[in-house]
Amino acid sequence: MKMQTLFFAAAFYLSFVYCQVENPKSSAYLLSKKQLLELARPLAFEYKCMNKHYNEIEIKKAMKKSCMALGATKKKRICKSGICETAITAQRDAEFKNLPPMGYNGQVVLYPILRSSKVYRFENIRDAGHDRIVTTKDCRLLSIVTSVKEPRRSKVIKCNRVEIPNQMFKILPQVNAMKPKTQQTKISVGNMGNMKIQNPKGKGILVDISNEASTSGTKTH
Protein backbone atom coordinates (compact mmCIF):
# COMPACT_ATOMS: atom_id res chain seq x y z
CA MET A 1 0.00 0.00 0.00
CA LYS A 2 2.86 2.33 0.83
CA MET A 3 4.50 1.60 -2.51
CA GLN A 4 1.27 2.43 -4.33
CA THR A 5 0.99 5.71 -2.42
CA LEU A 6 4.58 6.60 -3.26
CA PHE A 7 3.97 5.74 -6.92
CA PHE A 8 0.97 8.06 -7.24
CA ALA A 9 2.82 10.80 -5.36
CA ALA A 10 5.75 10.54 -7.77
CA ALA A 11 3.42 10.49 -10.78
CA PHE A 12 1.63 13.58 -9.48
CA TYR A 13 4.93 15.41 -9.05
CA LEU A 14 6.07 14.49 -12.57
CA SER A 15 2.76 15.62 -14.05
CA PHE A 16 3.06 18.91 -12.18
CA VAL A 17 6.59 19.51 -13.45
CA TYR A 18 5.62 18.54 -16.99
CA CYS A 19 2.67 20.92 -17.04
CA GLN A 20 4.80 23.77 -15.77
CA VAL A 21 7.47 23.15 -18.40
CA GLU A 22 5.04 22.77 -21.29
CA ASN A 23 2.62 25.48 -20.20
CA PRO A 24 4.34 27.89 -17.79
CA LYS A 25 1.44 30.34 -17.94
CA SER A 26 -1.26 27.77 -17.25
CA SER A 27 -2.10 26.25 -13.90
CA ALA A 28 -1.06 22.66 -13.23
CA TYR A 29 -3.72 20.00 -13.58
CA LEU A 30 -4.09 16.52 -12.17
CA LEU A 31 -3.78 13.48 -14.39
CA SER A 32 -6.51 10.89 -14.14
CA LYS A 33 -5.82 7.43 -12.74
CA LYS A 34 -6.03 6.03 -16.28
CA GLN A 35 -3.40 8.50 -17.50
CA LEU A 36 -1.15 7.66 -14.55
CA LEU A 37 -1.40 3.95 -15.31
CA GLU A 38 -0.63 4.73 -18.94
CA LEU A 39 2.57 6.47 -17.87
CA ALA A 40 3.45 3.52 -15.64
CA ARG A 41 3.27 0.95 -18.46
CA PRO A 42 6.55 -0.67 -19.54
CA LEU A 43 8.14 1.39 -22.28
CA ALA A 44 8.18 0.07 -25.81
CA PHE A 45 11.45 -0.59 -27.60
CA GLU A 46 12.93 0.30 -30.94
CA TYR A 47 16.11 -0.64 -32.73
CA LYS A 48 18.37 2.19 -33.80
CA CYS A 49 20.57 1.30 -36.76
CA MET A 50 22.80 4.03 -38.11
CA ASN A 51 20.44 6.98 -38.59
CA LYS A 52 17.21 4.98 -38.76
CA HIS A 53 14.83 3.80 -36.07
CA TYR A 54 12.83 0.58 -36.36
CA ASN A 55 9.89 -0.38 -34.20
CA GLU A 56 10.00 -3.82 -32.61
CA ILE A 57 6.47 -4.64 -33.82
CA GLU A 58 7.42 -3.69 -37.37
CA ILE A 59 10.47 -5.93 -37.18
CA LYS A 60 8.36 -8.87 -36.04
CA LYS A 61 5.95 -8.30 -38.93
CA ALA A 62 8.87 -8.36 -41.34
CA MET A 63 10.15 -11.53 -39.70
CA LYS A 64 6.76 -13.17 -40.17
CA LYS A 65 6.90 -12.33 -43.88
CA SER A 66 10.38 -13.87 -44.00
CA CYS A 67 9.05 -17.04 -42.39
CA MET A 68 6.34 -17.24 -45.04
CA ALA A 69 8.91 -16.70 -47.79
CA LEU A 70 11.03 -19.54 -46.41
CA GLY A 71 8.04 -21.87 -46.41
CA ALA A 72 8.06 -22.17 -42.64
CA THR A 73 4.28 -22.26 -42.46
CA LYS A 74 4.08 -25.53 -44.41
CA LYS A 75 3.35 -28.89 -42.76
CA LYS A 76 3.78 -28.71 -38.98
CA ARG A 77 5.81 -25.54 -38.95
CA ILE A 78 4.08 -22.42 -37.77
CA CYS A 79 5.02 -18.77 -37.81
CA LYS A 80 4.20 -17.13 -34.49
CA SER A 81 5.17 -13.59 -33.50
CA GLY A 82 7.73 -13.44 -36.27
CA ILE A 83 9.54 -16.59 -35.11
CA CYS A 84 9.41 -19.95 -36.89
CA GLU A 85 8.71 -22.54 -34.22
CA THR A 86 8.26 -26.31 -34.00
CA ALA A 87 7.94 -28.82 -31.19
CA ILE A 88 11.64 -29.58 -31.64
CA THR A 89 12.43 -25.91 -31.19
CA ALA A 90 10.43 -25.69 -27.97
CA GLN A 91 12.14 -28.79 -26.59
CA ARG A 92 15.57 -27.45 -27.47
CA ASP A 93 14.83 -24.09 -25.86
CA ALA A 94 13.72 -25.87 -22.70
CA GLU A 95 17.01 -27.74 -22.51
CA PHE A 96 19.00 -24.53 -22.70
CA LYS A 97 16.72 -22.26 -20.68
CA ASN A 98 19.31 -21.93 -17.91
CA LEU A 99 21.97 -20.49 -20.20
CA PRO A 100 22.70 -16.78 -19.81
CA PRO A 101 21.12 -14.65 -22.56
CA MET A 102 23.22 -12.83 -25.11
CA GLY A 103 22.25 -9.28 -25.87
CA TYR A 104 19.39 -7.52 -24.17
CA ASN A 105 16.90 -8.71 -21.59
CA GLY A 106 13.81 -7.99 -23.62
CA GLN A 107 11.16 -9.65 -25.71
CA VAL A 108 13.74 -11.12 -28.09
CA VAL A 109 16.74 -12.84 -26.52
CA LEU A 110 19.24 -15.11 -28.26
CA TYR A 111 20.61 -18.23 -26.58
CA PRO A 112 23.77 -20.02 -27.73
CA ILE A 113 23.05 -23.64 -28.65
CA LEU A 114 24.92 -25.45 -31.42
CA ARG A 115 28.01 -24.56 -33.43
CA SER A 116 26.62 -26.46 -36.41
CA SER A 117 23.66 -24.11 -36.71
CA LYS A 118 23.34 -21.97 -39.80
CA VAL A 119 22.95 -18.23 -39.64
CA TYR A 120 21.07 -16.28 -42.28
CA ARG A 121 22.45 -12.77 -42.21
CA PHE A 122 20.87 -9.56 -43.43
CA GLU A 123 23.14 -8.09 -46.10
CA ASN A 124 21.49 -4.69 -46.09
CA ILE A 125 21.45 -4.09 -42.36
CA ARG A 126 20.38 -0.47 -42.50
CA ASP A 127 17.26 -1.41 -44.46
CA ALA A 128 16.53 -4.55 -42.47
CA GLY A 129 16.63 -2.84 -39.09
CA HIS A 130 18.47 -5.56 -37.20
CA ASP A 131 21.60 -7.56 -37.63
CA ARG A 132 20.81 -11.27 -37.82
CA ILE A 133 18.29 -13.98 -38.52
CA VAL A 134 19.17 -17.24 -36.81
CA THR A 135 17.84 -20.54 -38.08
CA THR A 136 18.68 -24.19 -38.47
CA LYS A 137 19.29 -25.58 -41.93
CA ASP A 138 15.64 -26.56 -42.37
CA CYS A 139 14.26 -23.36 -40.83
CA ARG A 140 13.33 -24.85 -37.48
CA LEU A 141 14.45 -21.63 -35.85
CA LEU A 142 14.17 -18.07 -37.03
CA SER A 143 14.75 -15.16 -34.75
CA ILE A 144 15.99 -11.61 -34.35
CA VAL A 145 19.44 -11.25 -32.82
CA THR A 146 19.92 -7.96 -31.06
CA SER A 147 23.50 -8.44 -29.94
CA VAL A 148 25.95 -11.20 -30.79
CA LYS A 149 29.71 -11.72 -30.87
CA GLU A 150 31.20 -10.99 -34.26
CA PRO A 151 31.45 -14.15 -36.39
CA ARG A 152 34.81 -15.03 -37.89
CA ARG A 153 33.91 -14.38 -41.52
CA SER A 154 31.60 -11.40 -41.44
CA LYS A 155 31.34 -8.00 -39.86
CA VAL A 156 28.17 -7.08 -38.00
CA ILE A 157 26.80 -3.58 -37.59
CA LYS A 158 25.33 -3.59 -34.11
CA CYS A 159 21.80 -2.25 -33.83
CA ASN A 160 21.30 -0.70 -30.43
CA ARG A 161 18.01 -1.31 -28.67
CA VAL A 162 16.71 1.81 -26.96
CA GLU A 163 13.59 2.75 -25.06
CA ILE A 164 10.90 4.77 -26.79
CA PRO A 165 9.72 7.47 -24.36
CA ASN A 166 6.05 8.14 -23.78
CA GLN A 167 4.54 10.36 -26.45
CA MET A 168 3.98 13.05 -23.83
CA PHE A 169 7.72 13.47 -23.58
CA LYS A 170 8.86 14.14 -27.13
CA ILE A 171 12.52 13.17 -26.99
CA LEU A 172 13.17 10.76 -29.85
CA PRO A 173 12.09 11.27 -33.47
CA GLN A 174 9.15 9.35 -34.86
CA VAL A 175 9.89 5.72 -35.63
CA ASN A 176 10.17 5.00 -39.33
CA ALA A 177 8.41 2.00 -40.83
CA MET A 178 10.55 -0.76 -42.25
CA LYS A 179 10.87 -0.47 -46.00
CA PRO A 180 13.25 -3.14 -47.32
CA LYS A 181 14.50 -2.12 -50.74
CA THR A 182 15.13 -5.61 -52.06
CA GLN A 183 12.21 -7.22 -53.86
CA GLN A 184 13.28 -10.84 -53.45
CA THR A 185 14.68 -13.09 -50.75
CA LYS A 186 17.96 -14.70 -51.73
CA ILE A 187 18.90 -17.76 -49.70
CA SER A 188 22.04 -19.86 -49.91
CA VAL A 189 21.63 -23.27 -48.28
CA GLY A 190 24.72 -25.48 -48.16
CA ASN A 191 25.37 -27.03 -51.56
CA MET A 192 21.86 -26.40 -52.81
CA GLY A 193 22.99 -23.22 -54.51
CA ASN A 194 21.16 -19.94 -54.46
CA MET A 195 17.39 -19.74 -54.43
CA LYS A 196 15.22 -16.69 -54.99
CA ILE A 197 11.87 -16.83 -53.30
CA GLN A 198 9.36 -14.07 -53.97
CA ASN A 199 7.88 -12.63 -50.81
CA PRO A 200 4.06 -12.86 -50.73
CA LYS A 201 3.70 -9.09 -50.67
CA GLY A 202 6.54 -8.31 -53.03
CA LYS A 203 8.98 -7.44 -50.27
CA GLY A 204 11.95 -9.51 -49.27
CA ILE A 205 15.32 -9.44 -47.61
CA LEU A 206 18.69 -10.50 -49.01
CA VAL A 207 20.25 -13.14 -46.80
CA ASP A 208 23.20 -15.53 -46.79
CA ILE A 209 24.69 -18.20 -44.55
CA SER A 210 27.66 -18.15 -42.19
CA ASN A 211 28.90 -21.58 -41.11
CA GLU A 212 31.03 -20.20 -38.32
CA ALA A 213 28.19 -18.98 -36.15
CA SER A 214 27.97 -20.34 -32.64
CA THR A 215 24.44 -19.22 -31.91
CA SER A 216 20.95 -20.46 -32.49
CA GLY A 217 17.67 -20.77 -30.69
CA THR A 218 15.33 -18.25 -29.20
CA LYS A 219 13.60 -17.47 -25.98
CA THR A 220 10.82 -14.96 -25.53
CA HIS A 221 10.48 -12.92 -22.36
Phi, psi and omega per residue, in radians:
M1 nan -0.698 3.122
K2 -1.117 -0.703 3.138
M3 -1.104 -0.685 3.129
Q4 -1.136 -0.699 3.115
T5 -1.111 -0.768 3.123
L6 -1.101 -0.663 3.139
F7 -1.080 -0.845 -3.118
F8 -1.184 -0.570 3.093
A9 -1.142 -0.746 3.124
A10 -1.149 -0.723 3.128
A11 -1.113 -0.675 3.105
F12 -1.103 -0.758 -3.132
Y13 -1.104 -0.760 3.135
L14 -1.109 -0.698 3.122
S15 -1.147 -0.623 3.116
F16 -1.140 -0.813 3.138
V17 -1.108 -0.753 -3.138
Y18 -1.054 -0.788 -3.128
C19 -1.100 -0.662 -3.124
Q20 -1.216 -0.610 3.136
V21 -1.262 -0.776 -3.100
E22 -1.288 -0.690 -3.082
N23 -2.308 1.342 -3.065
P24 -1.084 -0.449 -3.100
K25 -1.534 -0.272 -3.112
S26 -1.664 2.751 3.128
S27 -1.380 2.616 -3.141
A28 -1.196 2.598 3.136
Y29 -2.248 2.739 -3.112
L30 -1.518 2.424 3.038
L31 -1.432 2.564 3.106
S32 -1.263 2.899 3.127
K33 -1.061 -0.664 3.125
K34 -1.094 -0.730 3.125
Q35 -1.168 -0.655 3.115
L36 -1.132 -0.739 3.105
L37 -1.138 -0.586 3.098
E38 -1.107 -0.714 3.117
L39 -1.187 -0.501 -3.064
A40 -1.459 -0.135 -3.137
R41 -1.104 2.618 3.055
P42 -1.012 2.417 -3.109
L43 -1.233 2.565 3.055
A44 -1.288 2.980 3.140
F45 -2.191 2.704 3.010
E46 -2.397 2.852 3.067
Y47 -1.917 2.191 -3.127
K48 -1.815 1.952 3.133
C49 -2.057 2.051 -3.084
M50 0.976 -2.072 -3.117
N51 -1.776 0.113 -3.069
K52 -1.922 2.660 3.092
H53 -2.041 2.388 -3.135
Y54 -2.233 2.265 -3.133
N55 -1.333 2.472 -3.084
E56 -1.084 -0.635 3.118
I57 -1.145 -0.709 3.128
E58 -1.128 -0.655 3.122
I59 -1.131 -0.739 -3.138
K60 -1.132 -0.633 3.092
K61 -1.112 -0.729 3.111
A62 -1.140 -0.653 3.109
M63 -1.127 -0.659 3.129
K64 -1.119 -0.689 3.084
K65 -1.107 -0.674 3.125
S66 -1.122 -0.702 3.094
C67 -1.044 -0.751 3.140
M68 -1.124 -0.696 -3.140
A69 -1.148 -0.561 -3.140
L70 -1.450 -0.022 3.140
G71 1.329 0.407 -3.076
A72 -1.276 -0.252 -3.123
T73 -1.518 -0.066 -3.127
K74 -1.365 2.704 3.108
K75 0.982 -2.177 -3.071
K76 -1.619 -0.054 -3.118
R77 -1.380 2.441 3.115
I78 -2.202 2.766 3.113
C79 -2.024 1.903 -3.051
K80 -2.198 2.144 3.121
S81 0.971 0.612 3.101
G82 1.396 0.139 -3.114
I83 -2.175 2.216 3.085
C84 -1.313 2.163 -3.051
E85 -2.283 2.594 3.004
T86 -2.435 3.043 3.094
A87 -1.086 -0.637 3.108
I88 -1.087 -0.728 3.127
T89 -1.055 -0.815 -3.119
A90 -1.081 -0.714 3.127
Q91 -1.133 -0.730 -3.138
R92 -1.151 -0.724 3.104
D93 -1.081 -0.659 -3.136
A94 -1.127 -0.635 -3.135
E95 -1.173 -0.518 -3.055
F96 -1.933 0.330 -3.053
K97 -1.159 -0.357 -3.117
N98 -1.525 -0.067 3.120
L99 -1.265 2.557 3.104
P100 -1.189 2.438 -3.130
P101 -1.274 2.614 3.016
M102 -1.749 2.405 3.095
G103 1.660 -2.326 -2.991
Y104 -1.863 2.584 3.052
N105 -1.466 1.515 -3.086
G106 -2.517 -2.717 -3.100
Q107 -1.239 -0.449 -3.121
V108 -2.140 1.941 -3.112
V109 -2.241 2.354 -3.124
L110 -1.681 2.382 3.068
Y111 -2.017 2.357 3.082
P112 -1.264 2.350 -3.128
I113 -2.282 -1.292 -3.016
L114 -2.188 2.421 3.108
R115 -1.251 -0.384 -3.108
S116 -1.419 -0.041 -3.117
S117 -1.206 2.603 3.110
K118 -1.636 2.585 3.104
V119 -2.130 2.113 3.023
Y120 -1.589 2.121 -3.006
R121 -1.933 2.388 3.030
F122 -1.198 2.159 3.084
E123 -1.317 -0.801 -3.122
N124 -1.686 1.461 -3.002
I125 -1.158 -0.670 -3.089
R126 -1.144 -0.535 3.095
D127 -1.453 -0.565 -3.087
A128 -1.286 -0.650 3.095
G129 1.679 -0.177 3.042
H130 -2.669 2.976 -2.891
D131 -1.636 -0.459 -3.056
R132 -2.572 2.593 2.882
I133 -1.964 2.243 3.135
V134 -1.903 2.351 -3.129
T135 -2.732 2.772 2.950
T136 -1.434 3.048 -3.045
K137 -1.048 -0.604 -3.112
D138 -1.786 0.418 3.061
C139 1.098 0.668 3.029
R140 -1.283 -0.532 3.137
L141 -2.159 2.495 3.042
L142 -2.678 2.107 -3.016
S143 -2.653 2.854 3.029
I144 -1.519 2.349 3.041
V145 -1.904 2.093 -3.105
T146 -1.560 -0.525 -3.132
S147 -2.707 2.208 -3.086
V148 -2.629 2.613 3.105
K149 -1.091 2.533 -3.063
E150 -1.148 2.150 3.082
P151 -1.104 2.868 -3.041
R152 -1.233 -0.521 -2.996
R153 -1.849 -0.084 -3.069
S154 -2.512 2.630 3.137
K155 -1.709 2.383 -3.096
V156 -1.966 2.284 2.982
I157 -1.522 2.055 -3.078
K158 -1.314 2.297 3.089
C159 -1.779 1.967 -3.092
N160 -1.325 2.397 3.099
R161 -1.682 2.159 -3.082
V162 -2.250 2.748 3.124
E163 -1.368 2.480 3.030
I164 -1.666 2.020 -3.123
P165 -1.129 2.815 3.058
N166 -1.026 2.573 -3.087
Q167 -1.048 -0.401 3.127
M168 -1.131 -0.538 -3.120
F169 -1.868 1.630 -3.009
K170 -1.388 1.579 -3.098
I171 -1.906 -0.877 -3.115
L172 -1.661 2.672 3.076
P173 -1.164 2.876 -3.122
Q174 -1.130 2.425 -3.104
V175 -1.239 2.287 3.117
N176 -1.469 2.559 3.087
A177 -1.315 2.633 3.119
M178 -1.261 2.273 3.127
K179 -2.364 1.306 3.133
P180 -1.008 2.347 -3.086
K181 -1.403 -0.525 -3.095
T182 -1.257 2.527 -3.071
Q183 -1.744 -0.148 -3.139
Q184 -2.366 2.776 3.066
T185 -1.772 2.095 -3.127
K186 -1.849 2.126 -3.059
I187 -2.172 2.315 3.066
S188 -1.956 2.064 -3.061
V189 -2.136 1.774 3.101
G190 0.918 -2.199 3.127
N191 -1.668 0.211 -3.106
M192 -1.383 -0.100 -3.125
G193 1.403 -2.997 -3.116
N194 -1.573 2.452 3.074
M195 -2.191 2.494 3.058
K196 -2.026 2.036 -3.112
I197 -1.993 2.150 -3.125
Q198 -1.279 2.251 3.083
N199 -1.172 2.507 -3.113
P200 -0.934 -0.585 -3.105
K201 -1.863 0.320 3.066
G202 1.426 0.095 3.132
K203 -2.061 2.465 -3.123
G204 -2.625 3.119 -3.102
I205 -2.350 2.366 -3.136
L206 -1.388 2.167 -3.087
V207 -2.330 2.778 3.016
D208 -2.517 -3.077 -3.037
I209 -2.057 2.449 2.994
S210 -2.071 2.125 -3.096
N211 -1.447 -0.120 -3.057
E212 -1.671 0.096 -3.084
A213 -1.254 2.551 3.136
S214 -2.012 0.388 -3.067
T215 -2.303 2.581 3.046
S216 -2.982 2.877 3.099
G217 1.616 2.730 -3.121
T218 -2.415 2.776 3.003
K219 -2.560 2.335 -3.103
T220 -1.845 2.243 3.085
H221 -1.678 nan nan
